[in-house]
Amino acid sequence: MEEHKQTEAPRDRAILVGLSSPRLDKRENADEESLEELEALVETAGGVSVGVALQTLPAPNPRTFIGEGKVAEIRELVQAQEASMVIFDNDLSPSQMRVLTEELGVQVLDRSGLILDIFAQRAKTKEGRLQVELAQYQYLLPRLVGMWTHLERQAGTSGKGPIGSKGPGETQLETDRRHIHRKIDKLKADLEEVRRVRATQRDRRQKNEIPVVAIVGYTNAGKSTLLNALTGAGIPANDRLFDTLDTTTRLLTVSDTLDIVISDTVGFIRKLPHQLIEAFKATLEELEYADMLLHVIDVSNPQWLEQAQIVDELIYELGAQQIPCLRVYNKSDLYFGDIRPGGENCVSISAKTGEGLKDLLAMIDAVLDKGTRRVTLHLPYDKGGVLDMLYREAKVESVAYSETIDVVAVCVPRVIGQVRDYIEGCAEEKEEWEE
């Protein structure tokens, strides 16, 4: 019984720091909004923000990134707040991270490192874990140099010492580099295998002609809640960033002639580490093969326009911009603007209350309708081969044996063309040129 009385581990107390500078790329700059998002990321990682510092400089300091005076100010803030780490909203170079760790006396993380940590906590499937591990090693590789400099100062590493006196720092660094390169190669091979299996499953789906719909959107836009609302699946939907990392796929009946496979994907975010974009292409490669995208946008968020633009850019980067895309304005029950966003290929919904879901299904049906029809066929008994073909190529709903084999099936136009002679009521529907 004693085990249940364990108290929760103390949460990491973090000071958040951001730098805004005209020398930095617009996306790399920190501002109040991106620091708020960083605070949400810290919460997701299990930490708590105990102080925020935003500095504006003409150019980043090459040694400490922020100004020397700001470093002293943050050192005092760390001591006053008893913080255990300092997290930067910008990406730091390995040497800046090392210098800041020494100067501030606590662990220093940058945004990419924090996101990687969250991904490591969240990944559940083998594939998700492989992707995170690969991204972590790719992130770690350039930072190894900084980690081992304390040993490189030993005799021999300058190249001026006698032959054979190469310092252990260099040796250790090379060993680590080789080990990490080996790990990266192994992880890439494992991911290739996962992709190969995924491709086989995809081929099977295409053969069965089940359209694939992928839900995309900014992190925390309500993608999992929407998937739950549509399919009744019990996928945990929490108000946390990056709660879904592994693709969740469900079968959904949209209308009596349309079944689809619907997939929930990892949430996008601004300043996503590029190692993660590379590694998560395996999760997101499903987008390239989707027949349709549902771009979920949280209209209750004041930043929704900018967030939608970030998602659009990532869709473009993944080569999925030519796929039909429906903009789904979610959380519209919380939207207080005067004019709701609208237009063609747009629908306003609330995944939580169910508002607008019927309209959404009707729009999916309209976009994916490939002329599929439910037909009744009367097959002569010597045409059993046609029934076999229908089982393979169509969705057979019922078979009854009377004077003929009576089949009710949902067929695509190609199949209807092959079995036209046996379809009930088709004899009257002759083409004009046949009359």
N, C-alpha and C positions, 0 to 999 in steps of 0.2 A: 504493500500500500504506500510505502514511503516514496516510491518512484513518482507517484502522481503529484507529490508536493513540491517537485522541483520548480524553482522560480525561473521565469524567462531570462535568458542570457541578457546582460546589459547591452543596449543598442549602441552602435557606433555613433558617436557625436561628431558631426562634421561641420566644418566651416566651408562655405561655398565661395569661390572666387571666380570672377570673370574679368576679361580685358576687352575693351573696345578700342580699335585702332584703325585709322584709314589704310594702314599698310596691310591689314589682314583682309582676306577675302570676305565678302558680305556674309556668307554662310558661316564663316569661322568666328565672326565677332560675337561677343556676348552682349545681351541686353536684358532688361528686366524680365521679358517674357521667357527667354531661353533659360534664365536662372530659376524662374518658377518651375519650368519643366525639369530642370536639374534637381530641384528640391523634391519633385514628385518621383524622380528616378531614385533618389536617395531613400525615400520612403519605401519604394518597391524593393530595394535591396535590403531593407530591414534596418536602415539607419535613421537618424533624425538630424535635421539641420538646426544648428544653434547659433548661426551667424552668417551674414552675407556681405561680401565686399565686391563692389564693381568699380573698376578703374578705367579712365580714358587716357591713353598716351598717344603721342604722334607715331611711335613705333615700339614694338615689343623689345624689352631688354634682352639681348642675346644670351645673357648669363642666367638671369632669374625670371625672365619673361615679363613679370610685373616690375614696377620700380622698386629700387632698394628700400626707400622709405616705407612703401606699402608692405614689404616683406617684414620689416620691424613691427609695423602696426598689427599685422596678422599674427605674428609671434606672440604679441601681448594678448591678442584676442583668444588665441588657442589656450594660453595659460589661464586667462580669466574664465573661460567657458569650460575648461577641462575637456577640450576637444581631443578626440583620438586620431583624427585625420583631417586633411585639407583636400577638397576636391575642386579641380579647375573645370570651368565650363568649356575652355578651349583645349585643343590638343597640345601637349608639351613634347619637346624633344627629350630623348633619353638623358642628355646631360643636364638640361633644365630641371628635370624631375629629381635627379640625384642631388643637385645643388640645393634645391628647395627643401628636400627631405632633411639635409644636413642643417640648413639654416632654421627651419621651423621646428625641428626636433620631433615631428610626427610623420606618419605615412602620408605621402602625397599621391593622389590619383588624378588622372584626367578623365574627361567625359567618356572616351573610348574604353578605358580600363573599367569604368563603372558599368557601362552597358554590357561589356563582356562578362563581368561578374554576375549581373542579373541573368544573362542568357544561360550562364553555367548553372545557376540555381534552378532555372525554369525548365530546361530541356529534359524531356521524359523518354522519348523513343531513342533507339540506338542511333538512328540517323541524326536526330537533333543533337545528341551528345557528340557525335563525330564532327558535326559542323562547328559546334562551339569550340571543341578542342583544337580543331584546325585553325580557327580564327585566333584563339589564344596564343598558339605557337607562332603564328605569323606576326602577331602583335609583339610577342616577347623577343623575337629574333634581333631586331635592331637595338633593343634595350639591353642586350647582354653585355655590350661593350661597357656601358655605364656601370653595370653591376660588378664588373671584375676589375675596374681600374685600380682599386686599392691594392691588388696583388701585382698589377703590371708595373708598379713603381719599383719592384725588386730588381736586383742586379740582372743585367743581361738583356732586358727587353728593349733597351735603347739601340741595340745593335752594335754598341761600342765595346761590350765586354768580350771576354775570350770565347772561342767556339765551345759550344756544349753547355754554356751557362745560361741558357734561355730561361727566363723566369717562369715560375709555376703559374703565374696569372695568365700568361699567354697560352700556355699549354692547356690550362683549365678551360679558357675561353674557346680554344679550338675544339676541345673534346665536347664541350656543351653545344657548340655550333653544329658539329657533325651529328651529334645525338638528335638535336632538334630537326635538322634537315632530314634525317632518317625517319623521324616521327611524322613529319609533314608528308613525306612521300608515301608512307604507309597509310596515313589518314586519307590522302587523295585517292589511293587505290581502293580503300574500303568504301569511300563515297561513290566512286565509279560503279562499284558492284551494286550499291543501293540504287543508283540511277538506272542501272541495267534492268534490275528487277521491276522498278517503277515503270520503265518503258514497256516491258512485257505486259504489265497490268493495263497500261494505257492502250496498247494495241488491241487487247481483248475488248476494252470498252468501246473503242472506235468501231470494231467489227460488229458489236451489238448495237451500234449507232445510238448510244446513250450520250446526249450532250453533257458537257462538263461546264459548270458555272463556278467561277472563283470569286470569293468575297475578298476585296482588298480595301485598305483604308488606313488612316493614321492610327497610331496606337491609341487605344481607349475610345475609339469612335463608336463601339457597340456591335462589332462584327460577330462575336460569339453569342451575344444576346439575340441578334437577328437569326443566326443559324438555329438556335434553340427555339425561337418563336415559330420558325418555318417548319422545323422537323420534329419538334418535341424532344430533341436529344438532350440529355442531361450533361451538357458540357459546362464546366465551371465558368461562370461569367462574373468576374470581379472588377471592381473599380480600381484596377492596378495596371500600370503600364506593362506591356509585354507579357500579359498573362497567358496568351496562346503563343507557343513557339512551334509546336509540331502541327503539321497540317492535319486538320480533322475533316474527314470526308463522310458525307451521308447521302443516302438516296432520298429523293423528294419527288412526290407525284404533284406536278403543277396543274395538270388538267387531265381529263379522261383519255387524252391521246398523247400526253407528254410526261415522261419521267426524266429527271435529270440527276446527275451526280453533282452535289454542291460541296465546295471545299472552303474552309476557313483558313486564312493564311496569317503569317506573323505581321504584326502592326508595323507600319513605317514610322520613321521619326526623322526630324531634321538632324543634320550632322551625324548621320549613322556612320560608324567607322567603316572605312572602305574594305577592310579585311572581312567585315561582316557581310557587306553587300556581295563580295565574292563567294564567301562560304555559304550564304543563304540563298544563292542562286539555285541550289539544289532544292530548297523548299519552294522557292518562287518560280522554278522552271516550269511548274504546273501551269503558270500563267500563259506561257507560250502556246500551250496545247489546249487552253480553255476555248470553248465556243463563245463564251460571254463573260464579261467582268461586271461585278456589282461593286461600284466604288461607294463605300459607306462614308458619309461625312457627318460629323457631329455639329449640327447647326446651333447647338446651345453654347458652343465654345466661341468666344469673341475672335479667336484666331482661325476660324474655320476656312476662310478663303486661302490663307497662306498654307494651311495644312493640306488642303485639297491640291494646291499647286505642287507641293513636295511629292505627294503620291503620284500625280500625273507625270512628273519628271522621272520618278523611279520606274513607272510603267514603261516610259519611253526607253529608259536605260536598259530595261530587261527585254526590249524588242517586242513588246506586247501591245504597241499603240494601235495596231490595225484591227484588233479584236473589238467587236461591238461592246460598248461600255454604257451601263445604266448608272446614272448618279442617284444614289439613294440618300436623301436628306433625313438623317435619323435624329432622334430626341426632339422631334418637332413639338412634342407636348411641353418642352422646356424653352422653346424659341419665343422670344418676346419682341422680335422685330416687327415692323409694320407690314412689310411685303415679304412673303415667303419666296425663297428662291425657286424658280420654275423654268419651264421651257421644254423643248423636245428631249426625250430620253431622260427625264427627271421624274422622281416621285418622292413625295414627303411622307415619312412614316414615323411611327414610334414603336420600336421593337418591344419596348416594355409594356405598352398598353394595347398593342395590336392594331393601332390606327394605321390605315393605308396598306396593310399587308395584302389584302385582296387585289388592290390596284397593282401592287408590285408583281404578284403572280401573273396577273393578266398581261402585264408588259413583258415579262419573261417569256410567256407563251407566245405573244405576238412576234417577238424577235426570233425565237427559236423554231417557230412553226415552219416545218419543211414540207407542208402539204400532207402530213400524216392523217390517215382516216381510219375509222373503225368500219370494217366491212363484214358482211356475212357471206360465206362461200358454200356452195353445194358441190362437193367433189364426188365424181364417180369412184366406185370402189377400186377400179384399176389405176387410179391416179394417187395411190398412197405416197408416191415420191414427192408430190406437191406438198402434202402435209408435213413431210420431213423438212422440206425447204422452208415452210412457214415457221416451224419450230426454231430453225436456225436463224432466219432473217427477219422475223416479225415477232410481235408479242401476242401469242395465242391465248385467248381468254377462256374459250370453251369449245369442246368437241362433242358432238352427239351423232350417234349412228342410227339412221333410219333408212329410207330408200337410197339416200346419198349420205356422204360424210358431211355433216353440217358444222362448219367452223366459224367462230367469231374471232376475228384477229385485228389488231391495230397494225397497219402496214404503211411503210413509206412509199412514195410514188413509184420508185423503181420496182418494188415487189408487186404493187397494184398492177403495173404494166404486164408483169409475168403471169398473173393469175386472173386477168380481166375477164376471160371467158366464163369463169365459174362464179363471178360475183353476182349476188342477188340484185336484180334491178339494173344491171349494167348493160343489158342487151338494148334497152331503150335509149341509153345515153350515147348514141352513135355520134361520131364526129361529123361535121358538115360535109366533108368530102366523101364520106361513106354512104350518104343518102342517095 
